[in-house]
């Protein structure tokens, strides 16, 4: 059976991260959503259905085809849902023409593709509301139990539980990191250290309330406190500070200071002091020294977030910040509760950004924001990526230009 993992019309709810990433590539717990599905279905590969401007970058990153559908019996999976035993049980029972519905939303469906699909076929445009509804109208709906997300803060809320649930995938492996005798590890049975992990002296890892997973090649420097549940991806460097519960870090991140219930997608830099909490950061974000976000209002009321231009009541007392790829902050930058910051911004000035939403390619201080020229943004991105020995590709350059022209 062919497997297609697609993004549906609610991808806009995951801005600013979804400006440059399909929903199924979001990190949740210990892996990206599409990886969870491949693991759960015991599949080695899949095809992606996504907005056309994301296809080449996605294929370059994953080596899987995007928007190239083949003939045959095909399982379509909505990439803003995560697999569970109940969901898999329901999906495996789907007959051809059936659609699995979770809490009123279409999570998966099964159809036979009997010919090569043209660009006008709605199956190739499931991110479009009209096309998505056309396909849904053809299906016999079957109620299934499971979990999906409609907003970034829901992923942040669930993240700690996801890490705890997925620890079983690690605890049967051999923990092989190098631990200095002057480090303190609490409840070692809940700690997994992959090969090449280095835990230096005066590090405290507390897994008494949730597991801590540290992937290969990561170095934890002295005076670091890590509390589980926490997932730290490969080749990261932790430079001291307090890493509290509910955090996940993608590959090649550098971080310190105080971080709580935050997800960093990868290649991010928060090297200095400052607080980051209840937040979701894209890739290649750099937070200057003492950058701090608020995640709680003084009156403890529910936090409203600007999502794709709409004000949404999160229904939550704690919501921090959401920051798009390649955005950078200067020293002393402070961020308002529930702020949404777009792709490739450069913010500085040492004072509070009170806006609820800052559009992509913004440059300046809270009182003076102007357009960030795309050629200059690309120069900065290339320099930043080169520091991690990554060369910016032509597909990534095209991605910058598309977002600059269509999402400001």
Buried (B, 14 or more C-beta within 10 A) or exposed (E): EBBBBBBBBBBBBBBBBBBBBBBBBBBBBBBBBBBBBBEBBEBEEBBBBBBEBBBBBBBEEBEBBBBBBEEEEBBBBBBBBBBBEEBBEBBEEBEEEBBBBBEEBBBBBBBEBEEEBEEEBBBBBBBBEEBBEBBBEEBEEBEBEBBBBBBBBBBBBBBBBBBBBBBEBBEEEEBEBEBEEEBEBBBEEBBBBBEBBBBBEBBBBBBEBBBBBBBBBBBBBBBBBBBBBBBBBBBBBBBBBBBBBBBBBBBBBBBBBBBBBBBBBBBBBBBBBBBBBBBBBBBBBBBBBBBBBBBBBEEEEEBBBBBBEEEBEBEBEBBBBBBBBBBBBBBBBBBBBBBBBBBBBBBBBEEBBEBBBBBBBBBBBBEEBEBBEBEEBBEBBBEBBEEBEBEBBEBBBEBBBBBBEEBB
